């Protein structure tokens, strides 16, 4: 075993070195080869003495980036996998990068984003002192099935003594590994919260103890909120980190815990990003960072530009908003956010699984779990469906009540901008997935070019 | 006309709630009843024309089986008298004799069909599905932890004949099961929206002859495009 490990380490590090000489990121292949040579590689390679793992369906990349940036701003050198995959191979690559040729860690802290479906290959091997679970929602039908399935995988693979930081507003997440030590974070009641679910996905409707109806005291979206059982004593847990949006300044989040209350400037105003900031703050505090230092560091954080960015051309705001492919919930949240913006707008839908389109035909069932109904608004004047699944988007949009005169179709993503009106003072939102980030930038540039041509000064 | 969707708090995965909704939008003067686990089913007291049951979690299966068993005799009567049932995804497993876990333990199911299913929780099977119902082309998707196997002869009548993708299990032509107008298939998702010709067949069974399918143009265009994709041998079958 030891020989295999040494062979895996040296071959993997050599491949990484050569790949980087040729300008490649080397965030997947060296790890894949190392794990192929030595299946227990992740268990054997040296890890930094302190490891935080961040998992969950949505927000884990953003939370991991916020934590890493904050720690670095505080002068702590951090190993992370932000440039690579979040599976065992990607994490092996990150550990290569942060280790010597003898496999000793070069850094004191690792912050690892972990794919929740890969938990069994990762959590038993990385000695995490803190595992953060952002939320559990529906994701890929093929890979993740349903959130209870993923919760079961986490339950079975989180080491018994690892401390958990969990979202108390998510009754699926907060019930993971019930014997483990834990802390909870949550957002107190907000303007816009409801009691009845207005989303198509509603994955926690009955009490897990007695199967009776759950009563939501308030609900933010889907199953996120606070609830109690109509028959027994089951209820949402109390918060250790309690967040509240400042009533006079919606760009500031106040977080109270047992010892302090801190105000954090938010990097974005979507509820998802408020949760991401709250999660990162709680993770930093659990890690031992002083609360004022954590709040100060997070107040300077910015969101990754690949997930949301804005430019302006010809008097039109052009916004790239990641929706994620195959993910009904992420797109529902994105649609809800964009639909709530008051300005007149046009949309391009291109959340196609580009990798899948090359080898099979994407399973589109998720479209009928996704709240396309949010897009049926007067100030959404045109929706262009594009890419491999454009016809399916069109059918779904009609099902959601959008009239045919608002809908346009373009098989070719780069020709989709030709279908837009691009009136000055309006916005264009481009929804895309992780497969199509580069293509979305090219579509954005094509929109900007066309808007500039139409609206010459 | 009355449509009854059973256990919507459990059976709401993969966009399947839209199957009953699509029929509801198609048929004029149609009532859609949603019956929760602890409610008394409408089919016990009313002349329900169409009963729908869709995919659920594995825990949900174990809640739905005893709930259905309580009314099993009435379900058999309704099958005998020709009531239309549509059961999709892993809801079909409830109507076999048992569901087998990986450790060999078994969950006793309703036993309408002499079939059983075997779960493999770390080997999810996902594929496109192309099959035939009578002369109708069926397109859809499979994504499941369990395959279905026959217990013994005589064979259980299949619902679809498979052309691409797995039948009840990989390599089998037979997919799903049928008794009278009780249709069960492991194909999941918004089957009726994805398959307008099959939806028309269901409507004819329900005695609905005067209607226009909602969004017919877009839904038919998408169906025809998917059919061409699925028939193309270059399109892969399994995910």
HADDOCK unambig.tbl for C-alpha pairs under 7 A between the chains (distance, minus, plus):
assign (segid A and resid 141 and name CA) (segid B and resid 143 and name CA) 6.94 0.50 0.50
assign (segid A and resid 142 and name CA) (segid B and resid 126 and name CA) 5.77 0.50 0.50
assign (segid A and resid 142 and name CA) (segid B and resid 143 and name CA) 5.66 0.50 0.50
assign (segid A and resid 205 and name CA) (segid B and resid 9 and name CA) 6.04 0.50 0.50
assign (segid A and resid 359 and name CA) (segid B and resid 235 and name CA) 6.12 0.50 0.50
assign (segid A and resid 359 and name CA) (segid B and resid 236 and name CA) 5.41 0.50 0.50
assign (segid A and resid 360 and name CA) (segid B and resid 235 and name CA) 4.79 0.50 0.50
assign (segid A and resid 360 and name CA) (segid B and resid 236 and name CA) 4.30 0.50 0.50
assign (segid A and resid 360 and name CA) (segid B and resid 237 and name CA) 6.39 0.50 0.50
assign (segid A and resid 361 and name CA) (segid B and resid 235 and name CA) 6.70 0.50 0.50
assign (segid A and resid 363 and name CA) (segid B and resid 141 and name CA) 6.32 0.50 0.50
assign (segid A and resid 365 and name CA) (segid B and resid 14 and name CA) 5.42 0.50 0.50
assign (segid A and resid 365 and name CA) (segid B and resid 15 and name CA) 5.57 0.50 0.50
assign (segid A and resid 365 and name CA) (segid B and resid 189 and name CA) 5.18 0.50 0.50
assign (segid A and resid 365 and name CA) (segid B and resid 190 and name CA) 6.47 0.50 0.50
assign (segid A and resid 366 and name CA) (segid B and resid 14 and name CA) 5.78 0.50 0.50
assign (segid A and resid 366 and name CA) (segid B and resid 15 and name CA) 6.09 0.50 0.50
assign (segid A and resid 368 and name CA) (segid B and resid 15 and name CA) 4.30 0.50 0.50
assign (segid A and resid 368 and name CA) (segid B and resid 18 and name CA) 6.93 0.50 0.50
assign (segid A and resid 369 and name CA) (segid B and resid 14 and name CA) 6.28 0.50 0.50
assign (segid A and resid 369 and name CA) (segid B and resid 15 and name CA) 4.60 0.50 0.50
assign (segid A and resid 391 and name CA) (segid B and resid 222 and name CA) 5.36 0.50 0.50
assign (segid A and resid 392 and name CA) (segid B and resid 222 and name CA) 5.89 0.50 0.50
assign (segid A and resid 394 and name CA) (segid B and resid 218 and name CA) 6.63 0.50 0.50
assign (segid A and resid 395 and name CA) (segid B and resid 218 and name CA) 4.97 0.50 0.50
assign (segid A and resid 395 and name CA) (segid B and resid 219 and name CA) 5.51 0.50 0.50
assign (segid A and resid 398 and name CA) (segid B and resid 215 and name CA) 6.29 0.50 0.50
assign (segid A and resid 399 and name CA) (segid B and resid 215 and name CA) 6.95 0.50 0.50
